[in-house]
Amino acid sequence: MKDIIKPVIVLTAICLVVTTLLACVNSVTSPIIKAAEEKAAALARSEVLKEAESFEKMNLSLPDGATDIFKGNHNSGYVIITKAKGYGGDIKIICGIRPDGSIENVKTLSHSETSGIGSKAADNQSGYNQKYIGKNADNYTEVDTISGATISSKAYKKAVGIAFDTLKIAKEDTNE
């Protein structure tokens, strides 16, 4: 009986020590990670809507797939963060939309698409996101999908569409 109980107690003690250490590390690194994420988000907002000097987060009832919307100061436009399900997981984008309803810039924040195939649509370096610049709610669907990455490029297009749906809600809320 002692041969069974002693290893169980030792393993339980090891698990408790490791769990306590992980909790301590998490409590130290969590604020640092959050601050870095906020800094990266602020930088991304200023990259997709250059005219805005500051942004105000809007508290609206957002459509499915929209995570945040920010209004730029001086009527410079909106920054909308959305996500859509791609082949490998969610594709999360940030989209800067001018007051006239056209896209100033759009960037991928994160994705899990297959490297070399689906990533052609999701990576900022591929240039696919640049095809949406200048597009509006009426013509963004004209951007062609990428051969071999159809699911990923359709997801990207869907995320852009969600941004336009969110913009419509924001304009109705602010009576623009």
N, C-alpha and C positions, 0 to 999 in steps of 0.2 A: 504494500500500500504506500510506503514511504517513497518507493521508486517512481510512483506515478504522481504524487502530490508535489514533491520537490521540483520537478521540471515545470509543472504548471505554474507554481508560485514564481519561479525564476523568470519564465516567459512573460507572465503578467507584470512583474516589476519592470522588465525591460520595455514592455509596451507603454507603461505609464511614464517612464523616464523619457522615452522618445516622443511621446505625445506632448508632454510638458515642454520639451525643447522646441518642437515644431510650433506650438502655440506662442512661445516667447519670440521666436524668429518672425512669425507672422505679425505679432503686435508691433514689432520694431519696423518691419519693412512695409507694412500696409500703408501708412501715411506717406511714405516716400514714393511708393508706386502710384498712389492716388494723385499726388502733386505732379508727378511726371506725366500722367495721363491727362490731367487738366491743362498742363502747359502745351502738350502736343495737340490737344483739341483746340486750344486758342490759336495756335500757329496754323492749324489746318483751316480754321474759319477765316483767318486773315489771308490765306493763300487762295481760297476760292472766291472771296469777295473783297478785292483789294481796296475799294473806295471806302469801306467801313473802317472807322477807327476803333469802334467798340461795338459790342453786341449785347442785346438784351434777350434773355431766354423768355420765350412766350409759353404761357401755360394754357394749352388748348387741348381739346379732345382730339387726339391724333388718329389717323387711320392705321389699320394693321400694317406693320412693316416700317412705320415712321417711328423714330426714337426721340428726336429732338428737333426743335425749330428755334432759330434765333433771328431777331430783326436787327439789321445793321443801323447804326445811327445815321443821321442826315438823309433819311429816305434812300439809303444806298442799296437796299434789297434785303434778301433773306438767305439764310444758310440753313439747309435742312439735312438731317442725317437720317438715312433710311437703310433698310436691309431687305434682301430677297434671297430665297433658297436657290442656290446653284447646285451643281453636280456633287461637289465635295462638302458642301455646308453653306452657311450664310455668306453672302457677299455684302459687306457694309460699306456704304459710300457717303461722302459729304458733297453736297451740291450747292453752289452759290448761284442764286437767281437774281438778276437785275430787276429794278422796278417795272420794266417793260415786259417782264415775264420770260426773258431769254436767259439761257444758262451762260454765266460768265466763266465758270470752271467747275469741273467735277473730278473728284479724286477717290480712289479706293482707300478705305481706312484699314480693312482687314478682309481676308478671304481664306478659304481652305481648298481652293480648286487645284486640280491636278497640274503639277509643274510641267510647263512646256505645251500643254494642250489647253485646258480650261483657264489657265493663268493668262493666256493671251488676251482674254477679255477682262480679267480682273486686275492685272498688274498695271500700275501707272506708267511703267516704262514701255509697254507695248504700243501705246498711242491710241488704243481703242477708245479710251475715255475722252480723248480730244475731239473725236467725231461728234460729240454732243454739244460742244461749245457753239453758242449762237442759236441752238435749237430752242423751240418753245413747246408748249403743251399741244400745239396742233401738228408739229412736224418731227418731234423726237423719234417717233416710231419709224421714220424713214431710214434711220441708221441701220445698215445691214448687219446681220449676225456674222460671226466668224466661222468659217467652215472648219469642222472638227471640234469646235467649241460652242456648239449651238446652245446647249443648255446653259452654259455659263454666260454667254452673251445675251441670251433671253432674260436671264436673271438680272443682269446689269441693267438692261432696258426696263425691266419691271421696277427695279429700285429707283430709276429716274422717273418713271411714271408715278410712283408713290410720292416722290418729291413734288411733282406738279399737283397731285391730289391734296397734299398738305398745304401747298401754297394757296390753293383755292380756298381752303378752310380758313387760313390766316387772313386772306384778303376780305373774306366775308365777315370775320370777327372784327377787323379794323375798319370796315366800311370803305375799302379802297376800290 
